[in-house]
């Protein structure tokens, strides 16, 4: 498929490594994926800010390597003072993009802190920092796993946009119709910002199936049965997974998706192959 990098930017997500070996591996992965000329790299944030320092260190390393970095920022367990401090630290490093999330409570914790929802966090950043930050928020095409009513979940998203979000990145999904329906419904409610599909390549089918079951994400039955039928045939799993995700991305791009955000799991090979198949890799 031919696609213009001007109209279909890519971005990549990492999680902060837990070991020196992981740090070294991620440095290599950043350089490899950096060759794809991404718009930015995002870095996740543990429950209740449990990886705050690791997130900061990872973001700083990406910025030093010459790439735009977007730290995740969670309001759960945070205070106005702690968030102000974090934002000042990022500002000092010329980091001006963030992914604002409600976040998860750490195990055994019952209180959320001074902020309850991501809407509160977006509003806080805008009120205290002005407009010189690009704020991404989360979107859930198949709805948030903790929300019982679709209409209420859509309204939560619209509230985040109206509080000052610039764009959104979706939870991963495998049903393009869910994405297009979400965009259509939220636009009817007045949320006009770009909604970038979050794409999870099949790095490890068993782990991704576990994530999907936990978060209420539908893996089409025909995909699941075929994947499970391959059993330990890693080559077939990889080849079929690439075909499935390539087809998904082609439908999204053809339908007008404003970009593709890949959940890399701190790996590069499968994501690079997808970029090449989609015509999203720079020409040699």
C-alpha positions in Angstrom: 0.0 0.0 0.0 1.2 3.5 -0.8 0.7 6.0 1.9 2.1 9.5 2.4 4.1 10.1 5.5 2.9 13.7 5.4 -0.7 12.5 6.0 -0.1 9.3 8.0 2.5 10.0 10.8 3.6 7.2 13.1 4.4 7.2 16.8 5.6 4.5 19.1 5.0 3.6 22.8 7.5 2.1 25.3 7.4 1.1 28.9 10.2 2.0 31.3 12.7 -0.9 31.6 13.3 -2.5 35.0 16.9 -3.6 34.5 20.2 -2.2 33.1 19.9 -4.9 30.4 16.5 -3.6 29.5 17.8 0.0 29.4 20.5 -1.0 26.9 18.0 -2.9 24.8 15.7 0.0 24.7 18.5 2.4 23.5 18.9 0.1 20.5 15.2 -0.1 19.9 14.9 3.7 20.0 17.5 4.0 17.3 16.0 1.3 15.2 12.5 2.8 15.4 13.9 6.3 15.1 14.9 5.4 11.6 11.1 5.3 10.9 11.0 9.1 11.5 8.2 8.9 14.1 6.3 12.0 15.2 7.1 11.1 18.8 7.8 8.3 21.3 5.5 7.9 24.3 6.5 6.3 27.6 4.1 4.7 30.0 3.6 5.4 33.7 2.9 2.7 36.4 -0.1 2.5 38.6 -0.3 5.4 40.9 2.9 6.8 39.4 4.9 3.8 40.5 7.4 4.2 37.7 7.7 8.0 37.9 11.5 8.1 38.1 11.9 5.4 35.5 9.5 7.1 33.2 11.4 10.4 33.6 14.7 8.7 33.0 13.4 6.9 29.8 11.8 10.1 28.5 15.0 12.1 29.1 17.1 9.4 27.3 14.8 9.6 24.3 15.0 13.4 24.2 18.8 13.3 24.5 18.8 10.9 21.5 17.2 13.7 19.5 13.6 12.5 19.3 10.4 14.0 20.6 9.2 12.3 23.8 5.7 12.2 25.3 5.6 11.0 28.9 2.4 9.5 30.2 1.1 11.4 33.2 -1.5 9.9 35.6 -3.7 11.8 38.0 -4.3 8.9 40.3 -2.4 9.3 43.5 -1.1 12.7 42.4 -1.3 16.1 44.0 -1.3 19.5 42.4 2.1 20.1 43.9 3.6 16.8 42.6 2.2 17.3 39.1 3.5 20.9 39.0 7.0 19.6 40.0 6.9 16.9 37.3 5.7 19.3 34.6 8.5 21.8 35.6 11.1 19.0 35.2 9.8 18.1 31.7 9.6 21.8 30.7 13.3 22.2 31.7 14.1 19.5 29.2 12.0 21.2 26.5 9.5 18.4 26.6 6.1 19.8 25.6 3.9 16.8 24.8 2.2 14.5 27.3 -0.4 11.7 27.4 -2.8 12.6 30.2 -4.5 9.6 31.8 -6.6 8.8 34.8 -4.3 5.9 35.5 -4.8 2.8 37.7 -4.8 2.7 41.5 -1.9 0.7 42.9 -3.0 -2.6 44.5 -4.4 -2.1 48.0 -5.0 1.6 47.5 -8.5 3.0 47.9 -8.0 6.8 47.3 -7.4 8.5 44.0 -5.6 11.7 45.3 -6.6 15.2 44.4 -7.8 14.4 40.9 -10.5 11.9 40.0 -10.6 11.9 36.3 -8.3 12.6 33.3 -10.5 15.5 32.6 -9.4 17.1 35.8 -5.7 16.5 34.8 -6.2 18.1 31.4 -7.9 21.1 32.9 -5.2 21.5 35.5 -2.4 21.4 32.9 -4.2 24.0 30.7 -5.0 26.3 33.7 -1.4 26.2 35.1 0.7 25.7 32.0 -1.2 27.4 29.2 -1.4 26.2 25.6 2.3 25.4 25.0 1.8 21.7 25.6 0.4 19.1 23.2 -1.9 17.0 25.3 -3.0 13.5 24.2 -5.7 11.6 25.9 -6.9 8.0 25.8 -9.9 6.8 23.7 -11.7 3.5 23.9 -13.3 2.3 20.7 -14.7 -0.7 22.5 -15.4 1.4 25.6 -13.6 1.5 28.9 -13.6 -1.9 30.7 -14.9 -0.3 33.9 -17.8 1.6 32.3 -21.1 -0.2 32.0 -22.8 2.3 29.7 -21.4 3.3 26.2 -23.0 6.7 26.3 -21.4 7.6 29.6 -18.0 6.5 28.3 -18.4 8.7 25.2 -19.2 11.7 27.4 -16.1 11.1 29.5 -14.1 11.3 26.4 -15.8 14.4 25.1 -15.3 16.1 28.5 -11.5 15.5 28.1 -11.5 17.1 24.7 -13.5 20.1 25.9 -11.1 20.5 28.9 -8.3 21.1 26.4 -7.0 17.9 24.8 -5.3 18.3 21.4 -5.8 14.7 20.2 -6.4 11.2 21.3 -4.7 7.8 21.1 -7.0 4.8 21.3 -6.7 1.6 23.3 -5.6 -1.2 21.0 -8.3 -3.0 19.0 -8.7 -5.4 16.1 -12.1 -4.3 14.8 -11.9 -1.2 12.5 -15.6 -0.7 12.6 -15.4 0.0 16.3 -12.9 2.8 15.6 -14.9 4.4 12.9 -18.1 4.2 14.9 -16.3 5.8 17.9 -15.0 8.7 15.8 -18.4 9.3 14.3 -20.2 9.2 17.6 -17.8 11.5 19.4 -17.9 14.0 16.5 -21.6 14.2 16.9 -21.0 15.2 20.5 -18.7 18.0 19.5 -15.3 16.3 19.9 -13.4 17.2 16.7 -9.8 16.5 17.6 -7.8 13.8 15.7 -8.3 10.3 17.1 -5.2 8.2 16.3 -5.6 4.4 16.3 -3.5 2.5 18.8 -2.2 -0.7 17.2 -0.8 -3.7 19.0 1.3 -5.9 16.8 1.2 -9.6 17.7 4.6 -9.7 19.5 3.4 -12.5 21.7 -0.1 -13.8 21.1 -0.7 -15.4 24.5 0.2 -12.1 26.3 -1.9 -10.0 24.0 -4.9 -12.3 24.4 -4.5 -11.9 28.2 -4.4 -8.1 27.8 -7.5 -8.2 25.6 -9.5 -10.4 28.0 -8.6 -8.1 30.9 -9.5 -4.9 29.0 -12.6 -6.0 27.2 -11.0 -6.0 23.7 -12.4 -8.3 21.1 -10.0 -10.5 19.2 -12.1 -11.8 16.3 -12.9 -15.5 16.8 -11.3 -16.5 13.4 -8.1 -14.8 14.4 -8.0 -16.4 17.9 -8.8 -19.9 16.6 -6.1 -19.7 13.9 -3.5 -18.3 16.4 -4.3 -21.0 18.9 -4.1 -23.7 16.2 -0.5 -22.7 15.4 0.4 -23.7 19.0 4.2 -23.3 19.2 4.8 -22.5 15.6 6.4 -19.1 16.1 7.0 -18.5 12.4 3.4 -19.0 11.5 2.2 -16.9 14.4 4.4 -14.1 13.3 3.5 -14.3 9.6 -0.2 -14.5 10.3 -0.1 -11.8 12.9 1.7 -9.4 10.4 -1.0 -10.1 7.8 -3.9 -9.4 10.3 -2.4 -6.2 11.6 -1.4 -5.0 8.1 -4.9 -5.5 6.9 -6.3 -3.6 9.9 -4.0 -0.7 9.4 -4.7 -0.5 5.7 -8.5 -0.2 6.4 -7.8 2.5 9.0 -5.6 4.5 6.7 -8.0 4.2 3.8 -10.8 5.3 6.1 -9.0 8.5 7.0 -7.2 7.7 10.3 -4.9 10.7 11.1 -1.9 8.5 12.1 -0.9 5.1 13.6 0.4 4.7 17.1 2.2 1.4 17.7 2.4 -0.3 21.1 5.9 -1.7 20.6 6.4 -3.7 23.9 10.0 -2.4 23.7 10.6 -4.4 20.5 11.3 -3.1 17.0 11.3 -5.9 14.4 7.6 -6.5 14.0 6.8 -2.8 14.1 9.4 -2.0 11.5 8.1 -4.7 9.2 4.6 -3.3 9.5 5.8 0.2 8.7 7.5 -1.1 5.6 4.4 -3.1 4.5 2.2 0.0 4.9 4.6 2.3 3.1 5.1 4.3 6.3 8.9 3.7 6.4 11.1 6.4 4.9 12.5 5.6 1.5 16.1 4.6 1.4 
